[in-house]
Amino acid sequence: MDPWRGRQLSFVVLSALWILASAVTRYSIPEEIPVGTVIANIATDLGLDAHSLLERKVKLDYIHSKKYLEINKDTGELYIAEKIDREYLCPAKASSFCFLKMDVIIENPIRIFNIELEIMDINDNAPQFRRERISLDVSESATPGERFSITNAVDADVGENSIETYYLSDSDTFTIEIQSGSDGTKYVDLVLKASLDREKQAVHTLTLTAVDGGVPARSGTASIIVQVLDTNDNAPQFDRQVYSVDLIENAPIGTLIMQLNATDLDEGVNAEVIYSFTLYTSEETQEKFSLDPSSGEIRVKDMIDFEEVKSFEMYVEAKDKAVNPLSGTVIAVISVSDRDSGDNGKVVLSIHNAPSTILPFALNKSSEDFFELTVTESLDREVKNSYEITLHVTDRGTPPLTDNETIILTIQDINDNAPSFPQSLYTIHLMENNEPGMLLASLTAHDPDLNENQYLVYVIIEKEIANTSMSMLFSINPENGNLYALCTFDYEREKEFLFHIEARDSGLPPLSSNVTVHIIILDQNDNTPLIVSPWRPQGAVIEEVIPRSSDKGSLVTKVIALDADSMQNSRITYQFLQITDTTLFSLDQYNGEIRTTRMFSYRDPRHQHLVIIARDNGDPPRSATVTIKISTVEQVVTQFTETTEVPIEYDLFTDLNLYLLIGLGSVLFLLLITILVIIVLKCQEPEPSQAAPQGRNSIISQRNSSTIADSTLISSDAYWYSLFLAETRKGKVVVRQPLPNGAGFIVSSIPGSAALTETSASRSSTLQESSSDLP
């Protein structure tokens, strides 16, 4: 057999087989059902004889998947052959749908049925944290309301079976806040709800539980270990306020008099104490005694003569080694004198304040006629920045005499307040296609401290999304907190961003707080609808061929357009932009189906010109058009079922362009040969013809009157191809048979229903012989 003829015939036969594929049949099953479970009866659902399945060699052909299902060839039941794990089959969570696609193929005659099995999710996976132990270091000076990002849990399930909420174990200090992304993903932040005191509790152990929405619900837990970092909030304290010791005169130099002991509840350098004489210790005393700054030992430094000085008073300060050291604080030393003698010269000093006012100060008598004014509790400049202290002194004479003195005490600022934002979460909506450098929001924090303790610096806490740093996407002015977009965002690529911004003051040590920023990208109608069916090169005209005998309501074609936008911007409607005859065709504005509204009459032109516009619902709307040329043919055909579609994933015309080029060259050559043969035949007297033997070229005579095929003499490959497209689209099997001497060929079109019910002898003379000719 001629190889070129064999390729033509095999191409026709294979194309016809694809045309015989039935509409998609869909089933839904839950994952993880036991092996052997019957899903459905294929024979019943597809209208097949279950007793003929074994003879017709029914089989399943899987598309990009393992062999999960099998068919019982005796009963036609479709059953589970291997347990199906939805998370393994569809690992991506971009969609909640998961399909297993396959083909049911039967022979004698060959038919193909498309099967789609939807695998529904069950709650077979518990939420899991990426780390079972989450460690956080939180400064003791952190203010209530400050948020801390923690690792979220993940759940391989989807929909209701995915993570629904989080719970935190009971805590008086911490709580959690849950936020939802636009895709439903749950994010959790740890929030400080009460001030921390490391000296009371240095470590907080919490349990975070993630719970999904399945029935029954599954959960996963992680331990959160919060280590409280020390701040210098405690001053050293002596074990006694007054130390008294007796010393003999002429004690040897280096003699240990006493060892002071002061402790600090802080840790590290904040708890290391150094000792020193204060300014209230006279120079003469400092010359006689030495003080070890580390150990607090006081030793004799010079000879002591009782006749010169009978007593010494030393004022010692204990100070920690922090950047901003704290000490036992003496505000002032007050001297009181009375020139009287006896009881008249003894005085009593007290703080005189209003009855409703309690001052955080106390008077301690340090020596005869000397008093120390000390602080009894912590002072807060932000609460009260100055005090007016009235000292009242009276003697013990009769009548007692009194005097008053007022002291104005101003409190100096230290960096004891962290910045605070007015709200814990900022949600910013940003329209896509924004200008780079666009101002998004102004995030301003407040710090009640003064001077450098109040000067704030804003930074974005680094976080990577798809290997892209947040600082490459957004920028914040470090001085005023203005947040800017550094690039143009595309809703179709990224729909939201979640990150934190920190405000840090300039004190020593610096204090900070953060806020969560949730940026939601809004969709803009920036995508034009794309017509994907019927497909055509840019600007090309679609040609459709239908029989003139088509009934009213017959499907001509279906226009399908896709829009990458979302919501209303992707909602597409279809309309006629141009139409040759408005009474002949209708267009469904929602599904794009073009149907006949009446039968063709002899007055209707053979060619109809339609222009369809697909328009989205955006503002302003965008649109795309397609031009369809409909040609009618004068042939009686049996319309094929509209629900039968050729799967779009099959490539029906591989190397078609190559075949067309070869065909065009062959046509020119055959045309010259045909002209010569016709001239020779016209010049000769034709001999009486004999009955042609029954064979492969007499297909028409082998069929009964109800299945006689339409045959056409064809001399052009281009016209043969156009006719082939028209016939196969209507469900016919098309066979081309060459004429003797290469003068042309006959094309026979057989109705699809007839091709499926033909006799065994007829099948052996067509499909089987054609298969043997395949290269």
Secondary structure, DSSP 8 states (H G I E B T S, - for coil): --HHHHHHHHHHHHHHHHHT-EEEEEEEEETT--TT-EEEEHHHHHT--GGGTTTTT-EEEESSS---EEE-TTT-EEEESS---HHHH----S-S--EEEEEEEETTTTEEEEEEEEEE--S----EES-SEEEEEEETT--TT-EEE---EE-S--GGGSEEEEEE---SSEEEEEEE-TTS-EEEEEEE-S---TTT-SEEEEEEEEEESSSS--EEEEEEEEEEE--S----EES-S-------TT--TT-EEEE--EE-SS-GGGT-EEEEE-TTS-HHHHHHEEE-TTT-EEEE-S---TTT-S-----EEEEE-SSS--B--EEEEEE---SS-GGGG-EEEEEE--TT---SEEEEEEETTEEEEEE-S---TTT-SEEEEEEEEEESSSS--EEEEEEEEE----S----B-S-SEEEEEEESS--TTEEEEE---B--S-GGGT-EEEEE---EETTEEGGGTEEE-TTT-EEEE-S---TTT--EEEEEEEEEE-SSS--EEEEEEEEEEE--S----EEEES---TT--EEEEEETT--TT-EEEE-EEE-SS-GGGG-EEEEEEEES-TTTEEE-TTT-EEEESS---TTS-SEEEEEEEEEESSSS--EEEEEEEEEEE--------TT----TTS-S-TTHHHHHHHHHHHHHHHHHHHHHHHHHHHHS---------SSTT-TGGGS-GGG--EEEEE--HHHHHHHHHHHHHTTEEEEEEE-GGGS-EEEEEEEHHHHHS--HHHHHHTHHHHHHT--
